[in-house]
């Protein structure tokens, strides 16, 4: 009986420690990112998977909220082969833009992008890269890269207004590529992690 009470006590203690750790981790989160494709929210790790024509524009918006004072570096990235072109936005594909935010402020990084004909007939990811820098520190407090859009580029050329309600391919069709996209994103983010820019 005594042994049973001790076991119950230890179990409860472990659960409380786990919950306290979770709360502490959540409260120390430096920021929050909300991703939108053509105005549609992409929750969690969901990736937009549309079928696009050559030259068909689409919108990528990243709503960045911070819980401290940080300088945010952000960019869109492909494989470096001009597979996407920025029509409107803070920076071309592959080039960082930056903004300084105070605690509880937010900023929307927004691009209007279209695919070129260099990957027509196939799938090509467009990634978002970011890093968060504290003043006087060149090492990012947070950084990352993830795929926002993984479209199929067909051989047709775009000649009409974009339909932002264009049906997307279901994620079930591309489950086998999710690991591939994740690995690529991590590999492509390595130079950003190594070459952190200081905020003086």
ZADO-1210 file (C-alpha; in nm, 4 decimals, padded with zeros to 6 digits):
<atoms>
<atom x="00.0000" y="00.0000" z="00.0000" code="UNK" pos="1"/>
<atom x="00.2832" y="00.2357" z="00.0961" code="UNK" pos="2"/>
<atom x="00.4653" y="00.1486" z="-00.2284" code="UNK" pos="3"/>
<atom x="00.1522" y="00.2261" z="-00.4308" code="UNK" pos="4"/>
<atom x="00.1195" y="00.5724" z="-00.2702" code="UNK" pos="5"/>
<atom x="00.4840" y="00.6456" z="-00.3431" code="UNK" pos="6"/>
<atom x="00.4345" y="00.5436" z="-00.7072" code="UNK" pos="7"/>
<atom x="00.1314" y="00.7706" z="-00.7404" code="UNK" pos="8"/>
<atom x="00.3187" y="01.0601" z="-00.5792" code="UNK" pos="9"/>
<atom x="00.6165" y="01.0181" z="-00.8151" code="UNK" pos="10"/>
<atom x="00.3850" y="00.9984" z="-01.1177" code="UNK" pos="11"/>
<atom x="00.2063" y="01.3204" z="-01.0204" code="UNK" pos="12"/>
<atom x="00.5397" y="01.4939" z="-00.9529" code="UNK" pos="13"/>
<atom x="00.6747" y="01.3976" z="-01.2963" code="UNK" pos="14"/>
<atom x="00.3573" y="01.5222" z="-01.4670" code="UNK" pos="15"/>
<atom x="00.3779" y="01.8557" z="-01.2828" code="UNK" pos="16"/>
<atom x="00.7421" y="01.8983" z="-01.3826" code="UNK" pos="17"/>
<atom x="00.6530" y="01.8241" z="-01.7449" code="UNK" pos="18"/>
<atom x="00.3676" y="02.0760" z="-01.7454" code="UNK" pos="19"/>
<atom x="00.5843" y="02.3468" z="-01.5865" code="UNK" pos="20"/>
<atom x="00.8510" y="02.2883" z="-01.8503" code="UNK" pos="21"/>
<atom x="00.5915" y="02.3220" z="-02.1276" code="UNK" pos="22"/>
<atom x="00.4552" y="02.6482" z="-01.9876" code="UNK" pos="23"/>
<atom x="00.8037" y="02.7899" z="-01.9401" code="UNK" pos="24"/>
<atom x="00.8993" y="02.6967" z="-02.2966" code="UNK" pos="25"/>
<atom x="00.5860" y="02.8577" z="-02.4392" code="UNK" pos="26"/>
<atom x="00.6341" y="03.1830" z="-02.2478" code="UNK" pos="27"/>
<atom x="00.9950" y="03.2189" z="-02.3660" code="UNK" pos="28"/>
<atom x="00.9060" y="03.1886" z="-02.7337" code="UNK" pos="29"/>
<atom x="01.0649" y="03.4903" z="-02.9106" code="UNK" pos="30"/>
<atom x="00.7980" y="03.5285" z="-03.1773" code="UNK" pos="31"/>
<atom x="00.5118" y="03.3896" z="-03.3799" code="UNK" pos="32"/>
<atom x="00.4754" y="03.3369" z="-03.7556" code="UNK" pos="33"/>
<atom x="00.1505" y="03.3164" z="-03.9515" code="UNK" pos="34"/>
<atom x="00.1700" y="03.2179" z="-04.3187" code="UNK" pos="35"/>
<atom x="-00.0744" y="03.3076" z="-04.5960" code="UNK" pos="36"/>
<atom x="-00.0956" y="03.2029" z="-04.9609" code="UNK" pos="37"/>
<atom x="-00.3233" y="03.4262" z="-05.1722" code="UNK" pos="38"/>
<atom x="-00.4855" y="03.5463" z="-04.8518" code="UNK" pos="39"/>
<atom x="-00.5573" y="03.1936" z="-04.7257" code="UNK" pos="40"/>
<atom x="-00.4040" y="03.1002" z="-04.3900" code="UNK" pos="41"/>
<atom x="-00.1724" y="02.7974" z="-04.3947" code="UNK" pos="42"/>
<atom x="-00.1893" y="02.6482" z="-04.0432" code="UNK" pos="43"/>
<atom x="00.0931" y="02.4522" z="-03.8866" code="UNK" pos="44"/>
<atom x="00.3268" y="02.2987" z="-04.1417" code="UNK" pos="45"/>
<atom x="00.0680" y="02.3009" z="-04.4203" code="UNK" pos="46"/>
<atom x="00.2131" y="02.3842" z="-04.7626" code="UNK" pos="47"/>
<atom x="00.0206" y="02.5371" z="-05.0542" code="UNK" pos="48"/>
<atom x="00.0357" y="02.3015" z="-05.3539" code="UNK" pos="49"/>
<atom x="-00.1309" y="02.4786" z="-05.6472" code="UNK" pos="50"/>
<atom x="-00.1035" y="02.4179" z="-06.0199" code="UNK" pos="51"/>
<atom x="00.0359" y="02.7353" z="-06.1769" code="UNK" pos="52"/>
<atom x="00.0901" y="02.8604" z="-06.5288" code="UNK" pos="53"/>
<atom x="00.4132" y="03.0228" z="-06.6394" code="UNK" pos="54"/>
<atom x="00.3958" y="03.3848" z="-06.5303" code="UNK" pos="55"/>
<atom x="00.0889" y="03.3378" z="-06.3091" code="UNK" pos="56"/>
<atom x="00.1249" y="03.5655" z="-06.0050" code="UNK" pos="57"/>
<atom x="00.0492" y="03.4576" z="-05.6499" code="UNK" pos="58"/>
<atom x="00.0781" y="03.6248" z="-05.3118" code="UNK" pos="59"/>
<atom x="00.2870" y="03.5100" z="-05.0139" code="UNK" pos="60"/>
<atom x="00.2377" y="03.6910" z="-04.6819" code="UNK" pos="61"/>
<atom x="00.4251" y="03.6212" z="-04.3595" code="UNK" pos="62"/>
<atom x="00.2865" y="03.7871" z="-04.0462" code="UNK" pos="63"/>
<atom x="00.5748" y="03.8094" z="-03.7976" code="UNK" pos="64"/>
<atom x="00.4968" y="03.8956" z="-03.4325" code="UNK" pos="65"/>
<atom x="00.7781" y="03.9331" z="-03.1775" code="UNK" pos="66"/>
<atom x="00.7791" y="03.9144" z="-02.7974" code="UNK" pos="67"/>
<atom x="01.1017" y="04.1082" z="-02.7506" code="UNK" pos="68"/>
<atom x="01.3149" y="04.3664" z="-02.9338" code="UNK" pos="69"/>
<atom x="01.4589" y="04.2022" z="-03.2443" code="UNK" pos="70"/>
<atom x="01.5878" y="04.2728" z="-03.5904" code="UNK" pos="71"/>
<atom x="01.4216" y="04.0329" z="-03.8338" code="UNK" pos="72"/>
<atom x="01.5886" y="03.9191" z="-04.1553" code="UNK" pos="73"/>
<atom x="01.3579" y="03.7500" z="-04.4051" code="UNK" pos="74"/>
<atom x="01.3666" y="03.6329" z="-04.7640" code="UNK" pos="75"/>
<atom x="01.2060" y="03.3995" z="-05.0145" code="UNK" pos="76"/>
<atom x="01.4369" y="03.1349" z="-05.1584" code="UNK" pos="77"/>
<atom x="01.4275" y="02.8865" z="-05.4469" code="UNK" pos="78"/>
<atom x="01.7163" y="02.6799" z="-05.5815" code="UNK" pos="79"/>
<atom x="01.8950" y="02.9917" z="-05.7052" code="UNK" pos="80"/>
<atom x="01.8037" y="02.9355" z="-06.0674" code="UNK" pos="81"/>
<atom x="01.5508" y="03.2165" z="-06.1232" code="UNK" pos="82"/>
<atom x="01.2598" y="02.9737" z="-06.1004" code="UNK" pos="83"/>
<atom x="01.0500" y="03.2468" z="-05.9360" code="UNK" pos="84"/>
<atom x="01.0482" y="03.6229" z="-05.9886" code="UNK" pos="85"/>
<atom x="00.9218" y="03.8833" z="-05.7421" code="UNK" pos="86"/>
<atom x="00.6747" y="04.1165" z="-05.9103" code="UNK" pos="87"/>
<atom x="00.6162" y="04.3225" z="-05.5948" code="UNK" pos="88"/>
<atom x="00.7754" y="04.2920" z="-05.2539" code="UNK" pos="89"/>
<atom x="01.0481" y="04.4038" z="-05.0140" code="UNK" pos="90"/>
<atom x="01.3268" y="04.2079" z="-05.1866" code="UNK" pos="91"/>
<atom x="01.3998" y="03.9780" z="-05.4842" code="UNK" pos="92"/>
<atom x="01.4073" y="03.6015" z="-05.4381" code="UNK" pos="93"/>
<atom x="01.7269" y="03.5067" z="-05.2566" code="UNK" pos="94"/>
<atom x="01.7868" y="03.8539" z="-05.1058" code="UNK" pos="95"/>
<atom x="01.7133" y="03.9425" z="-04.7431" code="UNK" pos="96"/>
<atom x="01.5008" y="04.2343" z="-04.6315" code="UNK" pos="97"/>
<atom x="01.5024" y="04.3377" z="-04.2674" code="UNK" pos="98"/>
<atom x="01.2984" y="04.5258" z="-04.0111" code="UNK" pos="99"/>
<atom x="01.3476" y="04.6236" z="-03.6456" code="UNK" pos="100"/>
<atom x="01.0526" y="04.5402" z="-03.4202" code="UNK" pos="101"/>
<atom x="00.9874" y="04.6219" z="-03.0575" code="UNK" pos="102"/>
<atom x="00.8211" y="04.3808" z="-02.8165" code="UNK" pos="103"/>
<atom x="00.4645" y="04.2827" z="-02.9161" code="UNK" pos="104"/>
<atom x="00.4914" y="04.4546" z="-03.2546" code="UNK" pos="105"/>
<atom x="00.4275" y="04.2737" z="-03.5811" code="UNK" pos="106"/>
<atom x="00.5315" y="04.3152" z="-03.9424" code="UNK" pos="107"/>
<atom x="00.3951" y="04.1613" z="-04.2614" code="UNK" pos="108"/>
<atom x="00.6510" y="04.0465" z="-04.5170" code="UNK" pos="109"/>
<atom x="00.4555" y="04.0287" z="-04.8414" code="UNK" pos="110"/>
<atom x="00.5552" y="03.9324" z="-05.1943" code="UNK" pos="111"/>
<atom x="00.3747" y="03.8972" z="-05.5267" code="UNK" pos="112"/>
<atom x="00.5626" y="03.6245" z="-05.7119" code="UNK" pos="113"/>
<atom x="00.5297" y="03.4374" z="-06.0408" code="UNK" pos="114"/>
<atom x="00.7030" y="03.1247" z="-06.1760" code="UNK" pos="115"/>
<atom x="00.9246" y="03.1323" z="-06.4840" code="UNK" pos="116"/>
<atom x="00.9438" y="02.8629" z="-06.7519" code="UNK" pos="117"/>
<atom x="01.2658" y="02.7134" z="-06.6126" code="UNK" pos="118"/>
<atom x="01.0854" y="02.4388" z="-06.4199" code="UNK" pos="119"/>
<atom x="00.7806" y="02.3952" z="-06.6429" code="UNK" pos="120"/>
<atom x="00.6437" y="02.0427" z="-06.6268" code="UNK" pos="121"/>
<atom x="00.7563" y="01.9819" z="-06.2684" code="UNK" pos="122"/>
<atom x="00.7279" y="02.0723" z="-05.9010" code="UNK" pos="123"/>
<atom x="00.9504" y="02.3343" z="-05.7400" code="UNK" pos="124"/>
<atom x="00.9398" y="02.4642" z="-05.3792" code="UNK" pos="125"/>
<atom x="00.9542" y="02.8270" z="-05.2725" code="UNK" pos="126"/>
<atom x="01.0884" y="02.8635" z="-04.9181" code="UNK" pos="127"/>
<atom x="01.0799" y="03.1319" z="-04.6496" code="UNK" pos="128"/>
<atom x="01.4003" y="03.1944" z="-04.4524" code="UNK" pos="129"/>
<atom x="01.4253" y="03.4071" z="-04.1399" code="UNK" pos="130"/>
<atom x="01.6502" y="03.4907" z="-03.8466" code="UNK" pos="131"/>
<atom x="01.5913" y="03.6977" z="-03.5315" code="UNK" pos="132"/>
<atom x="01.8801" y="03.9015" z="-03.3925" code="UNK" pos="133"/>
<atom x="01.9110" y="04.0801" z="-03.0578" code="UNK" pos="134"/>
<atom x="02.0928" y="04.4135" z="-03.0442" code="UNK" pos="135"/>
<atom x="02.4670" y="04.3695" z="-02.9995" code="UNK" pos="136"/>
<atom x="02.4531" y="03.9978" z="-03.0742" code="UNK" pos="137"/>
<atom x="02.5457" y="03.8386" z="-03.4094" code="UNK" pos="138"/>
<atom x="02.4123" y="03.4942" z="-03.3146" code="UNK" pos="139"/>
<atom x="02.0402" y="03.4526" z="-03.3985" code="UNK" pos="140"/>
<atom x="01.8106" y="03.3806" z="-03.1063" code="UNK" pos="141"/>
<atom x="01.5850" y="03.2032" z="-03.3565" code="UNK" pos="142"/>
<atom x="01.6155" y="03.1074" z="-03.7205" code="UNK" pos="143"/>
<atom x="01.4518" y="02.8742" z="-03.9646" code="UNK" pos="144"/>
<atom x="01.3421" y="02.7888" z="-04.3146" code="UNK" pos="145"/>
<atom x="01.0308" y="02.6191" z="-04.4405" code="UNK" pos="146"/>
<atom x="00.8467" y="02.5646" z="-04.7659" code="UNK" pos="147"/>
<atom x="00.5516" y="02.7972" z="-04.8213" code="UNK" pos="148"/>
<atom x="00.4493" y="02.6957" z="-05.1733" code="UNK" pos="149"/>
<atom x="00.5231" y="02.3731" z="-05.3611" code="UNK" pos="150"/>
<atom x="00.3521" y="02.4260" z="-05.6975" code="UNK" pos="151"/>
<atom x="00.3376" y="02.2258" z="-06.0150" code="UNK" pos="152"/>
<atom x="00.4353" y="02.4533" z="-06.3055" code="UNK" pos="153"/>
<atom x="00.2577" y="02.3538" z="-06.6247" code="UNK" pos="154"/>
<atom x="00.3595" y="02.4530" z="-06.9780" code="UNK" pos="155"/>
<atom x="00.0779" y="02.7018" z="-07.0330" code="UNK" pos="156"/>
<atom x="00.1421" y="03.0741" z="-07.0172" code="UNK" pos="157"/>
<atom x="-00.0662" y="03.2986" z="-06.7981" code="UNK" pos="158"/>
<atom x="-00.2911" y="03.5452" z="-06.9854" code="UNK" pos="159"/>
<atom x="-00.5693" y="03.6230" z="-06.7396" code="UNK" pos="160"/>
<atom x="-00.6414" y="03.7473" z="-06.3903" code="UNK" pos="161"/>
<atom x="-00.5321" y="03.4955" z="-06.1229" code="UNK" pos="162"/>
<atom x="-00.8034" y="03.2962" z="-05.9490" code="UNK" pos="163"/>
<atom x="-00.7031" y="03.2982" z="-05.5814" code="UNK" pos="164"/>
<atom x="-00.9624" y="03.0261" z="-05.5217" code="UNK" pos="165"/>
<atom x="-00.7904" y="02.7941" z="-05.7693" code="UNK" pos="166"/>
<atom x="-00.8200" y="02.4423" z="-05.6331" code="UNK" pos="167"/>
<atom x="-00.5030" y="02.3085" z="-05.4782" code="UNK" pos="168"/>
<atom x="-00.3748" y="01.9570" z="-05.5130" code="UNK" pos="169"/>
<atom x="-00.4430" y="01.7571" z="-05.1996" code="UNK" pos="170"/>
<atom x="-00.1540" y="01.7010" z="-04.9629" code="UNK" pos="171"/>
<atom x="-00.2155" y="01.3254" z="-04.9879" code="UNK" pos="172"/>
<atom x="-00.0806" y="01.3364" z="-05.3439" code="UNK" pos="173"/>
<atom x="00.2521" y="01.4634" z="-05.2175" code="UNK" pos="174"/>
<atom x="00.3039" y="01.2979" z="-04.8797" code="UNK" pos="175"/>
<atom x="00.6058" y="01.1187" z="-05.0182" code="UNK" pos="176"/>
<atom x="00.7756" y="01.4532" z="-05.0873" code="UNK" pos="177"/>
<atom x="00.7291" y="01.6120" z="-04.7439" code="UNK" pos="178"/>
<atom x="01.0484" y="01.4640" z="-04.5982" code="UNK" pos="179"/>
<atom x="01.2384" y="01.5670" z="-04.9126" code="UNK" pos="180"/>
<atom x="01.1148" y="01.9269" z="-04.8769" code="UNK" pos="181"/>
<atom x="01.2045" y="01.9361" z="-04.5071" code="UNK" pos="182"/>
<atom x="01.5595" y="01.8119" z="-04.5678" code="UNK" pos="183"/>
<atom x="01.6095" y="02.0647" z="-04.8474" code="UNK" pos="184"/>
<atom x="01.4850" y="02.3491" z="-04.6269" code="UNK" pos="185"/>
<atom x="01.7248" y="02.2563" z="-04.3460" code="UNK" pos="186"/>
<atom x="02.0200" y="02.2291" z="-04.5871" code="UNK" pos="187"/>
<atom x="01.9400" y="02.5634" z="-04.7485" code="UNK" pos="188"/>
<atom x="01.9133" y="02.7348" z="-04.4070" code="UNK" pos="189"/>
<atom x="02.2635" y="02.6294" z="-04.2962" code="UNK" pos="190"/>
<atom x="02.4461" y="02.9293" z="-04.4557" code="UNK" pos="191"/>
<atom x="02.2035" y="03.1650" z="-04.2784" code="UNK" pos="192"/>
<atom x="02.2728" y="03.0012" z="-03.9436" code="UNK" pos="193"/>
<atom x="02.6512" y="03.0102" z="-03.9900" code="UNK" pos="194"/>
<atom x="02.6659" y="03.3644" z="-04.1296" code="UNK" pos="195"/>
<atom x="02.4415" y="03.5432" z="-03.8806" code="UNK" pos="196"/>
<atom x="02.4403" y="03.9228" z="-03.9291" code="UNK" pos="197"/>
<atom x="02.4947" y="04.1412" z="-03.6205" code="UNK" pos="198"/>
<atom x="02.2502" y="04.4141" z="-03.5194" code="UNK" pos="199"/>
<atom x="02.4696" y="04.6981" z="-03.3946" code="UNK" pos="200"/>
</atoms>
